[in-house]
Amino acid sequence: MAISKHGNFENPKKSPWNFEKFQSDLERRMMAKLEADPMVKKWMKRHGITIPWIDGQKHQRRYVPDFFVEYVDGKKEIVEVKDPSRIDSNDVQRKRKAAEIWCKQRGMEYVLMTA
């Protein structure tokens, strides 16, 4: 299980904000990776995207994915980072399916990453 580590990623160059909050070390590492990737034009965690999904008890929920990423070639993605031990959970898979449909309807891709 990932250790919960909260904090601010200060002065990102590819985010429109002067800082982005991370909720785990996986998120912090992803921010650093996005910043360093020359193919990434911009990214943000505070993107305002909410995706509806249905949980195992048939309740409507709202899912806020980790990152919105736009590449220099114009491709847009929603990126979710998860600890490998959580990838196969029912909730993660339900959110993933809802996000894949949401992204497809908007000409985007959904990527679930473990590191």
N, C-alpha and C positions, 0 to 999 in steps of 0.2 A: 504494500500500500504506500502511495506517495506521501511524503511528509508535507503537511500543510504549511506553506510559507507564504505570508502575505507581505505586500509592499508595493512600492512605486518604481516603475521603470522610467527613469528620468531622461528628459530631453531626447526622445526618439526623433530621428530625422525623417522617417517615412510615415509617421502618424501625424494627423493634423493637430494633435494635442501636445502640450508641453510635458505631459507624463501620461502613462497608462498604468492602471492598477493590475497587479497579478494576484491570483488566489492560491497559487502553488508554484513549486520550483519548475514543474513541467511548463507552465505558462510563461514563467520568466525566461526559461531557456528558449522557448519558441519565439518570444519577442526578440531575443538576441539573434536568433537564426534568421528571422524575417528582416531584421535591420541589415544583416550582413549579406543577404542574398541579392546579387546584382539584378536578378530577374524580377524582383519585387519592386513595384512602383510605389505602392502605399499599402498600409495595413492599419487596422484599428481594433481595439477591444471594445471601446465605447461607440458602437456602430448603430444602436437603436433597432436592431433586428430582433423580432420575436417570432417564433415559429410555433403554431398550435400543434399539440399532439395529444393522444389518448393513452392514459396509463392502463395498467392491468386490471383495474377496477372499473374501467370504462368512464373515468373522469377526464374532462377536458383540462389540459395543462398548457403552460406556456414555457417554451424553451428558448433561452438566450445563448446562442452559440458563442464560443470563445473568441474567434477572430473573423473579420472580414478582410480579405486580401485581394488586391488588384495587381496584376503583373504588367510588365512593360508591353507585352503583346496584346493587352486588352482583356485577357482572361480574368474572370472573377471567381473567387472561391470563398466558401465558408469553411473554416478549419476549426476542428474540435480536437483538443488534446486530452487524452485519458490515460490513467495508469493502466498498464496491461492487464492487471488483475480485475479491472472493471469492464473491459471491452465486451464481454459476453453477457453482461447483466441484461435482464429484460428491459429495464427502463432505458438503458443506453441504446439498445437495438431499436426500440420503439421511436426514440428521439431521432436516431439515425435515419430510419425509414421516412419519417415525416420531413426531415431536413432534406433528404435526397429529392423527394417530390417537390418541395418548396423551391429548391435550387433549380431543378429541371424546368419548372414553369417560368423561371426568370433567366434562363440561359446561363446558369452558373453551375459550378461543381461543388460537391460536398466531400470533404476529406476528413477522415477520422485517423488521427496519428497517436502513437504511443510514446514518442520522444521528440 
